[in-house]
């Protein structure tokens, strides 16, 4: 029998009612054998996530304030869930121990990780599953980088001997045994790690939305859902700001060839979005798969006659960027012009140094910096089989009076990236969506 690994986000486990939904989902398919919980999320709009409360608890302690006022709110959240579900676990014992640990000065990562830890204890008791602490399964090296191979080896070996388990997300341990967390949203990463180690046939990521939409619904309220998407397309869209999944969570399951299904805990009958490793058999009716973008870029435009025949010119420009601790996003070039797109926020503190270094290294005819640029990615595996996609895109932008400041298209034709003024950002996305997604 194949195995399914299920990860549930904070909104899916925010209170006892959500716990009941989660158990109902798990019990509907006996292949759902490993469950990765997040910490309790918001129950309503003005509510606090437990992880945010834990960070506030740490800040209060470090500031010499009474952290117990905030901690009491956390305690009440977990106790209420345990009581309403009539769990056998003595959650107060664990909460007392944590309160004592905080009072004696534990690390911020340790405190932040306890939301997943405590929720995992509750869920394991509720499901009757084995509880596995990721501090013994997920490892980071001394410098804080994730040790994927050691983690995979230990996790895979452990799961061979455990038929059904709850494994909290978000954290592991660093060399020496101290708790280390992933970045926020890291429970997605843990879920993908477990799916790979278990050789799962499917990784389900349950949240509070019905999968991915073709673009940001705040910009296009009528945005359609994406039924099927490849990992390559997802990588392009998530890099450009599309949410739902933590970007780093794509790699482990992609590497293992495991499909991911994004589902809605509150609408479990909805199919959601299926993320596939390879070719998607179902035809995409819209040519494009999705549109995503980000604002906050600057473009360094370096111009020099006969630049193309000057050996090492591009390397020296990038050397100036690297020496100042910057990474570049894109690098469109011409015969006599080289443009480097960087984060405006990262460039600002070192702008003068970067300009001087490029001038010293390359002696260009001119160097200009254009700020307030947004980048939009139009992504779709179907674009390669459909001639005229680029023409259609630029016609739509022209019709709306959007000036395109940068064009970048990879040889795979998986995506077309354009740079526009930030003031045209939303208008450009709407224009592209309306052009390709027609009723």
C-alpha positions in Angstrom: 0.0 0.0 0.0 1.3 3.4 -0.9 1.8 6.1 1.7 0.5 9.6 1.9 2.2 12.3 4.0 -0.2 15.0 5.2 0.9 18.5 6.4 -1.7 20.7 8.1 -1.1 24.4 8.4 -1.9 26.6 11.5 -5.4 27.5 10.3 -6.2 23.8 10.0 -5.3 23.2 13.6 -6.3 26.5 15.3 -8.9 25.0 17.6 -10.7 21.8 18.6 -13.2 22.1 15.7 -10.4 22.2 13.2 -8.8 19.2 14.9 -12.0 17.3 14.3 -11.9 18.2 10.6 -8.3 17.0 10.4 -9.1 13.6 11.9 -12.0 13.2 9.6 -9.7 13.8 6.6 -7.1 11.4 7.8 -9.6 8.6 8.6 -11.0 8.8 5.0 -7.8 7.3 3.6 -5.8 4.7 5.5 -2.7 5.6 3.4 -2.4 8.9 5.3 0.1 7.5 7.8 2.5 10.4 8.6 1.1 13.8 9.7 3.0 17.1 10.1 1.3 19.8 12.1 2.0 23.5 12.4 1.4 25.5 15.6 -2.2 26.7 16.1 -3.0 29.6 13.8 -5.6 32.4 13.9 -9.2 31.4 14.8 -10.6 34.7 13.5 -9.3 37.9 11.9 -8.0 39.7 15.0 -6.6 36.5 16.7 -2.9 35.8 17.3 -1.0 32.9 15.9 0.6 30.9 18.7 4.0 31.2 17.1 3.7 35.0 17.2 2.7 34.8 20.9 5.8 32.6 21.5 8.1 35.2 19.9 6.5 37.9 22.1 7.0 35.7 25.1 10.7 35.5 24.3 10.9 39.2 23.7 9.2 40.0 27.0 11.6 37.7 28.9 14.7 39.2 27.2 13.5 42.7 28.1 13.0 41.8 31.7 9.3 42.1 31.5 6.7 39.7 32.9 6.5 37.1 30.1 3.8 35.1 31.9 1.0 37.5 30.8 1.5 36.5 27.2 2.3 32.9 28.1 -1.0 32.6 29.8 -2.7 33.2 26.5 -0.7 30.4 25.0 -1.5 28.1 27.8 -5.2 28.7 27.5 -5.2 27.9 23.7 -3.6 24.5 24.3 -5.6 23.6 27.4 -8.9 24.5 25.6 -8.1 22.2 22.7 -7.2 19.4 25.0 -10.3 19.8 27.2 -12.7 20.1 24.3 -11.4 17.0 22.7 -11.2 15.1 26.0 -7.6 14.1 25.4 -5.8 11.9 27.9 -2.5 13.8 27.7 -1.6 16.1 30.6 -0.9 19.1 28.5 -0.5 21.3 31.6 2.5 19.3 32.6 4.2 20.2 29.4 3.1 23.8 29.6 4.5 24.0 33.2 7.8 22.6 32.0 8.1 25.1 29.2 7.2 28.0 31.5 10.0 27.0 33.8 12.4 26.6 30.9 11.6 30.1 29.6 12.2 31.5 33.1 15.7 30.0 33.1 16.6 31.4 29.7 16.2 29.1 26.7 16.9 30.2 23.1 14.5 32.0 20.9 14.4 29.1 18.4 13.6 26.7 21.2 10.6 28.8 22.4 9.4 29.4 18.8 9.4 25.7 18.1 7.2 24.8 21.0 4.0 25.7 19.2 4.5 22.8 16.8 5.8 20.6 19.5 2.8 21.0 21.8 0.3 20.8 18.9 2.0 17.6 17.8 1.6 16.1 21.2 -2.1 17.0 21.2 -2.7 15.6 17.6 -0.8 12.4 18.3 -2.9 11.7 21.3 -6.1 12.6 19.4 -5.2 10.3 16.4 -3.6 7.5 18.5 -0.4 7.9 16.4 3.2 7.7 17.6 4.8 11.1 18.4 8.2 11.6 16.8 10.2 14.7 17.9 12.0 16.2 14.9 14.9 17.2 17.2 16.0 13.6 16.7 15.2 13.5 13.0 15.9 16.9 11.4 19.5 18.2 11.5 21.3 21.4 10.9 25.1 21.9 10.8 27.0 24.2 13.1 26.6 27.2 10.9 22.8 26.7 10.8 22.5 25.2 7.3 20.1 22.3 6.9 21.8 18.9 6.6 19.5 17.3 4.0 21.4 14.0 3.6 21.9 13.2 7.3 18.2 14.1 7.9 17.1 11.9 5.0 19.1 9.0 6.3 17.9 9.2 9.9 14.3 10.0 9.0 14.0 7.1 6.4 15.5 4.6 8.9 13.2 5.7 11.7 10.0 5.7 9.6 10.7 2.1 8.5 9.9 1.0 12.1 6.9 3.4 12.7 3.7 2.7 10.9 1.8 5.9 11.8 3.3 9.0 13.3 2.8 12.7 14.0 6.0 14.7 13.3 5.9 18.4 14.2 7.0 20.8 11.5 9.3 23.9 11.6 12.3 22.7 13.6 15.1 20.2 14.2 18.4 20.3 16.1 21.8 21.8 15.5 25.1 20.1 16.2 25.2 19.8 20.0 21.5 19.2 20.4 20.1 22.8 20.5 16.8 23.4 18.8 17.0 25.2 15.4 14.1 26.4 13.4 13.5 26.8 9.7 12.3 30.2 8.5 8.6 31.0 9.1 6.5 28.7 7.1 9.1 25.9 7.6 6.5 23.2 8.4 6.1 22.9 4.7 9.7 22.0 4.5 9.4 19.3 7.2 6.4 17.8 5.4 8.4 17.5 2.2 11.3 16.0 4.0 9.1 13.4 5.6 7.4 12.6 2.2 10.8 12.0 0.6 12.0 9.9 3.5 8.9 7.8 3.5 9.0 7.3 -0.3 5.4 8.5 -0.3 3.2 8.3 -3.4 1.7 11.7 -2.5 2.4 14.6 -0.3 -0.7 16.5 0.7 -0.4 20.1 2.0 -3.6 21.1 3.7 -4.3 24.8 4.3 -7.2 27.3 4.1 -7.3 27.8 0.3 -8.3 25.6 -2.6 -4.9 25.4 -4.0 -3.2 28.0 -6.3 -4.9 30.7 -8.2 -3.7 31.9 -11.6 -2.7 35.2 -10.1 -3.1 37.3 -7.0 -6.8 37.7 -6.1 -6.1 41.0 -4.6 -5.3 42.2 -8.1 -7.7 40.1 -10.1 -10.6 39.1 -7.8 -12.0 36.6 -10.3 -8.7 34.7 -10.7 -9.3 31.1 -11.7 -7.8 28.1 -9.8 -4.9 26.1 -11.2 -5.8 22.5 -11.4 -2.4 21.1 -12.5 1.1 22.7 -12.4 4.6 21.3 -12.7 7.3 21.8 -10.1 9.3 23.9 -12.6 6.3 26.3 -13.1 5.8 26.4 -9.4 9.4 27.4 -8.9 9.0 30.3 -11.3 5.8 31.5 -9.7 6.9 31.1 -6.0 10.1 32.9 -6.7 8.1 35.8 -8.1 6.0 36.0 -5.0 3.1 33.5 -5.4 2.3 32.2 -1.9 0.7 29.1 -0.4 3.9 26.9 -0.3 7.2 27.8 1.4 9.6 28.0 -1.6 12.2 25.7 0.0 9.6 22.9 0.5 9.5 22.2 -3.3 13.0 20.7 -3.5 12.7 17.5 -1.5 9.6 16.2 -3.1 10.6 17.4 -6.5 13.9 15.5 -6.2 12.1 12.4 -5.2 9.5 12.7 -8.0 6.6 12.8 -5.5 3.5 14.8 -6.5 2.1 17.4 -4.1 -1.6 18.2 -3.7 -2.6 21.5 -2.2 -5.9 21.1 -0.4 -8.4 23.0 1.7 -9.1 21.6 5.2 -12.4 23.5 5.3 -13.5 22.2 1.8 -11.9 18.7 1.8 -14.1 17.7 -1.2 -12.3 20.3 -3.4 -9.7 18.8 -5.7 -7.2 21.6 -5.0 -4.0 22.0 -7.1 -1.9 19.0 -8.1 1.9 19.8 -8.5 3.4 17.2 -10.8 7.1 16.1 -11.3 7.0 15.7 -15.0 4.6 16.0 -17.9 1.0 16.9 -17.1 -1.4 14.9 -19.2 -4.4 17.2 -18.9 -4.3 20.0 -21.5 -4.1 23.6 -20.2 -7.0 25.5 -21.7 -5.3 28.9 -21.2 -1.8 28.5 -22.6 -0.4 30.2 -19.5 -0.4 28.6 -16.1 -0.1 31.7 -13.9 1.1 35.2 -13.4 3.1 36.5 -10.5 5.3 39.5 -9.8 7.3 41.5 -7.3 8.0 45.2 -6.8 11.1 46.8 -5.3 13.8 46.4 -7.9 16.5 48.7 -9.3 18.3 48.3 -12.6 21.9 49.2 -13.0 22.5 50.0 -16.7 26.1 50.0 -17.8 26.8 51.2 -21.3 30.1 51.0 -23.2 30.9 51.0 -26.9 32.3 47.7 -28.1 31.5 46.1 -24.7 30.9 42.8 -26.4 34.5 42.5 -27.6 36.0 43.4 -24.2 37.0 40.1 -22.6 35.9 40.0 -18.9 33.6 43.0 -19.0 30.6 41.3 -17.6 32.6 39.5 -15.0 34.0 42.8 -13.7 30.5 44.3 -13.4 29.3 41.3 -11.4 32.5 41.4 -9.3 31.5 44.9 -8.2 28.0 43.6 -7.3 29.4 40.6 -5.4 32.0 42.6 -3.4 29.2 44.6 -2.0 27.2 41.6 -0.8 24.5 41.8 -3.5 23.0 39.1 -5.6 21.5 39.9 -8.9 18.0 38.8 -10.0 18.2 39.2 -13.8 20.8 40.3 -16.3 19.4 41.4 -19.7 22.1 42.5 -22.1 22.6 44.2 -25.5 25.6 44.7 -27.8 26.8 47.8 -25.9 24.6 47.7 -22.8 24.5 45.4 -19.8 21.7 45.7 -17.2 21.8 44.1 -13.8 18.5 43.9 -11.8 19.0 43.9 -8.0 16.8 44.4 -4.9 16.4 48.2 -4.4 16.4 47.7 -0.6 19.6 45.8 -0.7 21.3 48.2 -3.1 20.4 51.4 -1.3 22.9 51.2 1.6 25.8 50.4 -0.8 24.7 52.3 -3.9 27.6 54.8 -4.0 30.2 52.0 -3.4 28.7 49.8 -6.2 28.7 52.7 -8.7 32.3 53.7 -7.8 33.5 50.1 -8.1 31.8 49.5 -11.5 33.3 52.8 -12.8 36.8 51.8 -11.5 36.6 48.2 -12.9 35.0 48.9 -16.3 35.3 52.6 -17.2 31.9 52.6 -18.9 30.6 55.4 -21.2 27.7 55.7 -18.8 26.1 54.1 -15.8 22.6 54.8 -14.8 20.3 53.4 -12.1 16.6 53.1 -12.6 14.6 52.6 -9.4 10.9 51.7 -8.8 10.7 48.8 -11.1 8.5 45.7 -10.8 9.1 42.4 -12.4 6.2 40.2 -13.7 6.6 36.6 -14.7 4.0 35.0 -17.0 4.6 31.2 -16.7 3.2 28.3 -18.6 4.4 25.0 -20.0 2.0 25.5 -22.9 3.8 28.6 -24.2 6.4 26.6 -26.0 3.8 24.9 -28.2 1.8 28.1 -28.9 3.5 30.5 -31.4 2.7 34.1 -30.8 2.4 34.0 -27.0 4.9 36.8 -26.6 3.2 38.9 -29.2 -0.1 38.5 -27.5 1.3 39.5 -24.2 3.0 42.6 -25.4 -0.1 43.6 -27.4 -2.2 43.4 -24.3 0.3 45.6 -22.4 0.5 48.1 -25.3 -3.3 48.3 -25.4 -3.3 49.3 -21.7 -0.5 51.9 -22.2 2.0 49.9 -20.0 5.6 50.7 -20.9 7.9 47.6 -20.8 11.3 48.5 -19.4 12.9 45.1 -19.5 12.3 41.8 -21.3 13.8 38.5 -20.3 12.9 35.0 -21.7 14.7 31.8 -21.1 15.4 29.3 -23.8 13.0 26.9 -22.3 10.2 29.3 -23.0 8.6 28.4 -19.6 8.3 32.0 -18.6 8.4 35.5 -20.0 9.7 38.1 -17.5 9.0 41.8 -18.0 10.0 44.9 -16.1 7.5 47.7 -15.7 7.2 50.8 -13.6 5.9 50.0 -10.1 2.9 52.3 -10.8 1.9 50.1 -13.7 2.4 46.8 -11.8 -1.2 45.9 -11.0 -2.5 47.2 -14.3 0.0 45.1 -16.2 -1.0 41.9 -14.4 -4.7 42.5 -15.1 -4.0 43.2 -18.7 -2.0 39.9 -19.1 -4.7 37.9 -17.3 -7.5 39.3 -19.3 -5.7 38.6 -22.5 -5.1 34.9 -21.9 -7.8 33.8 -19.5 -11.1 34.3 -21.4 -14.5 32.8 -20.7 
